[in-house]
Amino acid sequence: MVQGRGSAMVATVAVMLCMLLLHFDMAHAATYTVGGPGGWTFNVSGWPKGKSFKAGDILVFNYSTAAHNVVAVNKAGYSSCTSPRGAKVYTSGKDQIKLVKGQNFFICSFAGHCQSGMKIAVNAA
């Protein structure tokens, strides 16, 4: 009977430790509104400059759904302003996207928007 209680105690402590670590990780993630108060719009390509991003940080894209979208692309898609096959397209107007470690690229795929600077490249440590 004593061994059963000990095992239950160990399991309880392990669960609590996992929950604490998960909370600690989430508490340290930062949230950034892309483009600042102006939101996701033209000429935001320089917005990431001077900011330090980490994997797990959240980018919030605020925009009019009738005028814009957000597409997560690869480097080639970013450079050419094209959406590769299978690219994730966001259309809520209040998209929240978690950064992955390394390069993260986003464009607006509406005609001419990416070419007008509606794209960002973010490197997350």
Disulfide bonds with the S-S distance in Angstrom:
Cys81-Cys114 2.09
